[in-house]
Amino acid sequence: MIDYKLLEALSAVIEHGSFERAGESLGISQSAVSQRLRSLEIRIGQPVLIRSPMPRATPAGQQLLNHVQQVKLLERDLARSIPTLAESTNRLRIALNADSLATWWAGAISNFCQQEGLLLDLVIEDQDIGLQRMREGNVAACLCSSPQPVAGARCVPLGSMVYLPLATPAYQARYFPDGPTLEAFQSAPVIVFGPNDQLQHRFLAQCGYHGRFPYHLCPSSEGFLRLATSGMGYGMLPEIQARQELESGILSSIVPGKQLDVPLYWHFWRHGGNLMDRLTNTLLAAWGP
């Protein structure tokens, strides 16, 4: 059996991104963290960590991290029946997309977290790539747009977020005087969330445009909306986030009738215990009819 203090050291290094911060979180020295990782690698007979330039797990390390995430969840269930095993803090590390966090997420899980005494450690990733965090064993669950589950995990569809190509009337008058033409798409500035954001490309492909376009990068959902309302560009915004701006006429679609439906899938470890089952039911209820 593997000493869980060794696995805890591996998890801390990946979670905090350095040996020094991992040691601080565990209350031990940086050298002690290194010693535990060396002991773990000797124990399993292969490397578990690539140490530079940024610590990341090897394939063997990822398998161990996936195991650690599931053990932590099961320990939370055990602590409900044996209270003396409970830790002073009950934390759950989840990867999710920024737009969900900026819109419906907090309202859906607020009461659940209070009832469970649960603290969240949220890792914000684009909806198209967040699942990679789970594959790496870095999180216990993931909310993203991919329907392909990680081995050993369950995947539950929640629903779809509707995205619209929105801009101010003044911006549209300037860049789209003749409507959404291919020439306009080539020169009109776009607001893009980040280098992994493909919503804009998918929307333009729907419109028959596959070329380049000028763009602002804005990795903030709130900032994204502010840039759009200031007339700096048009961008794919969740309808629920921009509802007030749509109703007031501050923003409108540059292509009325066009939208992108982005599905959301909830991924969690199959042996994650009752806590994950209860959280999953809470999320399903939030998206229910």
C-alpha positions as CSV (number, residue, x, y, z in Angstrom):
1,M,0.0,0.0,0.0
2,I,1.3,3.5,-0.9
3,D,1.8,5.9,1.9
4,Y,-0.8,8.6,1.4
5,K,1.5,11.3,2.7
6,L,3.5,10.7,-0.5
7,L,0.4,11.1,-2.7
8,E,-0.5,14.2,-0.7
9,A,2.8,15.8,-1.6
10,L,2.3,15.0,-5.3
11,S,-1.2,16.5,-5.2
12,A,0.0,19.6,-3.4
13,V,2.8,20.3,-5.9
14,I,0.4,20.1,-8.9
15,E,-2.3,22.1,-7.2
16,H,0.0,24.9,-6.0
17,G,2.4,24.9,-8.9
18,S,5.6,24.8,-6.9
19,F,7.5,22.8,-4.2
20,E,7.7,25.9,-1.9
21,R,4.0,26.6,-1.9
22,A,3.2,22.9,-1.6
23,G,5.4,22.7,1.5
24,E,3.6,25.8,3.0
25,S,0.2,24.2,2.4
26,L,1.3,20.9,4.0
27,G,3.2,22.6,6.9
28,I,6.5,21.0,5.9
29,S,9.7,22.2,4.2
30,Q,10.4,22.4,0.5
31,S,13.1,19.7,0.9
32,A,10.6,17.4,2.8
33,V,8.2,17.7,-0.2
34,S,11.1,16.7,-2.6
35,Q,12.0,13.8,-0.3
36,R,8.4,12.5,-0.3
37,L,8.2,12.7,-4.1
38,R,11.5,10.8,-4.4
39,S,10.2,8.2,-2.0
40,L,7.0,7.9,-4.1
41,E,9.0,7.4,-7.3
42,I,11.2,4.8,-5.7
43,R,8.1,3.0,-4.4
44,I,6.4,2.8,-7.9
45,G,9.6,2.5,-9.8
46,Q,9.1,5.4,-12.2
47,P,8.9,9.2,-12.3
48,V,5.6,10.8,-11.2
49,L,6.5,14.5,-11.9
50,I,8.2,16.5,-14.6
51,R,9.8,19.2,-12.5
52,S,10.5,22.0,-15.0
53,P,9.7,24.5,-16.2
54,M,6.4,24.1,-14.4
55,P,5.7,21.0,-12.3
56,R,3.3,18.6,-14.1
57,A,2.5,15.0,-13.6
58,T,3.8,12.1,-15.8
59,P,1.2,9.6,-17.0
60,A,1.8,7.5,-13.9
61,G,1.5,10.6,-11.8
62,Q,-1.8,11.5,-13.4
63,Q,-3.2,8.0,-12.5
64,L,-2.1,8.5,-8.9
65,L,-3.7,12.0,-8.8
66,N,-7.0,10.6,-10.1
67,H,-6.9,8.1,-7.3
68,V,-6.2,10.8,-4.7
69,Q,-9.2,12.8,-5.9
70,Q,-11.5,9.9,-5.5
71,V,-10.1,8.9,-2.1
72,K,-10.7,12.5,-0.8
73,L,-14.3,12.3,-1.9
74,L,-14.8,8.9,-0.2
75,E,-13.2,10.2,3.0
76,R,-15.7,13.0,3.1
77,D,-18.5,10.4,3.1
78,L,-16.8,8.4,5.8
79,A,-16.5,11.5,8.0
80,R,-20.3,11.9,7.9
81,S,-20.6,8.6,9.8
82,I,-17.4,8.9,11.8
83,P,-17.3,12.7,12.7
84,T,-13.9,12.4,14.4
85,L,-12.3,11.8,10.9
86,A,-13.6,15.1,9.6
87,E,-11.1,17.7,8.6
88,S,-11.4,21.3,9.8
89,T,-12.1,22.4,6.2
90,N,-14.0,20.5,3.6
91,R,-12.8,21.6,0.2
92,L,-13.7,20.5,-3.4
93,R,-11.6,21.4,-6.4
94,I,-13.7,21.9,-9.5
95,A,-12.8,23.1,-13.1
96,L,-15.5,25.2,-14.8
97,N,-15.9,27.8,-17.5
98,A,-15.9,31.5,-16.7
99,D,-19.3,32.2,-18.3
100,S,-21.0,29.7,-16.0
101,L,-19.3,31.2,-13.0
102,A,-20.4,34.7,-14.1
103,T,-24.1,33.7,-14.6
104,W,-25.9,30.7,-13.1
105,W,-23.3,28.7,-11.1
106,A,-23.4,30.6,-7.7
107,G,-27.2,30.6,-7.5
108,A,-27.3,26.8,-8.3
109,I,-24.9,25.7,-5.6
110,S,-25.0,28.3,-2.9
111,N,-27.5,26.5,-0.6
112,F,-25.8,23.2,-1.2
113,C,-22.4,24.5,-0.1
114,Q,-23.9,26.0,3.0
115,Q,-25.8,22.9,4.0
116,E,-22.7,20.6,3.4
117,G,-20.2,23.0,5.0
118,L,-18.3,22.8,1.7
119,L,-15.6,25.2,0.4
120,L,-14.9,25.3,-3.3
121,D,-11.5,25.7,-5.0
122,L,-12.6,26.8,-8.5
123,V,-10.2,26.4,-11.5
124,I,-11.4,28.6,-14.4
125,E,-10.8,27.2,-17.8
126,D,-12.4,27.6,-21.2
127,Q,-15.4,25.3,-21.7
128,D,-13.6,23.5,-24.6
129,I,-10.5,22.5,-22.6
130,G,-11.5,22.3,-18.9
131,L,-11.7,18.5,-19.0
132,Q,-7.9,18.4,-19.4
133,R,-7.6,19.4,-15.7
134,M,-9.6,16.3,-14.8
135,R,-7.5,14.0,-17.0
136,E,-4.4,15.3,-15.2
137,G,-5.9,14.5,-11.8
138,N,-5.9,18.2,-10.8
139,V,-9.7,18.5,-10.0
140,A,-12.4,16.3,-8.5
141,A,-15.0,17.4,-11.1
142,C,-15.3,19.5,-14.3
143,L,-18.0,21.5,-16.0
144,C,-17.2,21.8,-19.7
145,S,-18.6,21.4,-23.2
146,S,-17.0,18.0,-23.9
147,P,-19.2,14.9,-23.8
148,Q,-16.3,12.5,-23.7
149,P,-15.8,11.2,-20.2
150,V,-12.4,10.5,-18.6
151,A,-11.7,6.9,-17.8
152,G,-13.3,6.1,-14.4
153,A,-15.6,9.1,-14.5
154,R,-19.2,9.8,-15.2
155,C,-20.5,12.4,-17.7
156,V,-24.0,14.0,-17.1
157,P,-25.5,16.5,-19.6
158,L,-26.9,19.5,-17.9
159,G,-28.2,21.7,-20.7
160,S,-27.0,24.3,-23.2
161,M,-26.0,28.0,-22.9
162,V,-27.2,30.2,-25.7
163,Y,-24.6,32.6,-27.1
164,L,-25.4,35.6,-29.3
165,P,-23.1,37.8,-31.5
166,L,-23.7,41.1,-29.7
167,A,-22.5,44.7,-30.2
168,T,-23.7,48.3,-29.7
169,P,-25.8,50.0,-32.3
170,A,-23.1,52.6,-32.9
171,Y,-20.5,49.8,-33.5
172,Q,-22.8,48.1,-35.9
173,A,-23.4,51.3,-37.8
174,R,-19.7,51.8,-38.2
175,Y,-18.5,48.3,-39.1
176,F,-21.7,46.7,-40.5
177,P,-23.4,49.4,-42.5
178,D,-24.5,46.9,-45.1
179,G,-25.2,44.1,-42.6
180,P,-23.1,41.0,-41.8
181,T,-21.1,40.7,-45.0
182,L,-17.9,38.7,-45.5
183,E,-16.0,42.0,-46.0
184,A,-17.3,43.3,-42.7
185,F,-16.3,40.2,-40.8
186,Q,-12.8,40.6,-42.2
187,S,-12.3,44.1,-40.7
188,A,-14.6,44.3,-37.7
189,P,-12.9,44.0,-34.3
190,V,-14.0,41.0,-32.3
191,I,-13.8,40.4,-28.5
192,V,-12.3,36.9,-27.8
193,F,-12.1,35.4,-24.3
194,G,-8.7,33.8,-24.8
195,P,-6.4,31.9,-27.2
196,N,-8.5,28.7,-26.6
197,D,-11.8,30.4,-27.2
198,Q,-13.3,29.0,-30.4
199,L,-16.9,30.3,-30.2
200,Q,-16.1,33.2,-32.5
201,H,-14.6,30.9,-35.1
202,R,-17.6,28.6,-35.0
203,F,-20.1,31.5,-35.3
204,L,-18.2,32.9,-38.3
205,A,-18.1,29.5,-39.9
206,Q,-21.9,29.4,-39.6
207,C,-21.9,32.7,-41.5
208,G,-19.6,31.3,-44.2
209,Y,-16.5,33.2,-43.2
210,H,-13.3,31.3,-42.5
211,G,-10.6,34.0,-42.7
212,R,-8.8,36.1,-40.1
213,F,-10.2,39.0,-38.2
214,P,-8.9,41.6,-35.8
215,Y,-9.6,40.9,-32.1
216,H,-9.2,42.0,-28.5
217,L,-8.3,39.3,-25.9
218,C,-10.2,39.6,-22.7
219,P,-10.0,36.7,-20.3
220,S,-12.8,38.0,-18.0
221,S,-16.6,37.4,-18.5
222,E,-17.4,40.7,-16.8
223,G,-14.7,42.6,-18.7
224,F,-15.9,40.9,-21.9
225,L,-19.4,42.4,-21.4
226,R,-18.0,45.8,-20.6
227,L,-15.9,45.9,-23.7
228,A,-18.9,45.0,-25.8
229,T,-21.1,47.7,-24.2
230,S,-18.3,50.3,-24.7
231,G,-18.4,49.6,-28.5
232,M,-14.9,48.2,-28.7
233,G,-16.0,45.1,-30.6
234,Y,-18.6,42.4,-31.0
235,G,-18.5,39.1,-29.3
236,M,-20.3,35.9,-28.4
237,L,-22.0,36.6,-25.1
238,P,-24.3,34.3,-23.1
239,E,-27.9,35.4,-23.6
240,I,-28.5,35.2,-19.8
241,Q,-25.5,37.4,-19.1
242,A,-26.6,40.1,-21.5
243,R,-30.3,40.0,-21.0
244,Q,-30.6,43.4,-19.4
245,E,-28.5,45.0,-22.2
246,L,-30.6,43.3,-24.8
247,E,-33.8,44.5,-23.3
248,S,-32.6,48.1,-23.0
249,G,-31.1,48.2,-26.5
250,I,-27.6,48.8,-25.4
251,L,-26.6,45.6,-27.3
252,S,-28.2,43.7,-30.2
253,S,-27.2,40.9,-32.4
254,I,-25.2,41.7,-35.5
255,V,-26.9,38.7,-37.2
256,P,-30.5,38.5,-35.9
257,G,-31.7,34.9,-35.6
258,K,-28.2,33.5,-35.4
259,Q,-27.0,31.8,-32.2
260,L,-24.6,29.2,-30.8
261,D,-25.9,26.6,-28.4
262,V,-23.0,25.4,-26.3
263,P,-23.8,22.2,-24.3
264,L,-22.6,21.8,-20.7
265,Y,-21.5,18.5,-19.3
266,W,-20.8,17.7,-15.7
267,H,-17.9,15.2,-15.2
268,F,-17.1,13.6,-11.9
269,W,-15.4,10.5,-10.6
270,R,-17.5,7.3,-10.7
271,H,-16.4,6.4,-7.2
272,G,-16.7,9.9,-5.9
273,G,-19.1,9.0,-3.1
274,N,-22.4,10.4,-2.0
275,L,-21.2,14.0,-1.9
276,M,-20.7,14.1,-5.6
277,D,-24.1,12.4,-6.2
278,R,-25.8,15.1,-4.1
279,L,-24.0,17.8,-5.9
280,T,-24.9,16.3,-9.3
281,N,-28.5,16.2,-8.3
282,T,-28.3,19.8,-7.2
283,L,-26.9,20.9,-10.6
284,L,-29.5,18.8,-12.5
285,A,-32.3,20.5,-10.5
286,A,-30.9,23.9,-11.4
287,W,-31.2,23.0,-15.1
288,G,-34.4,21.1,-14.8
289,P,-37.8,22.2,-16.3
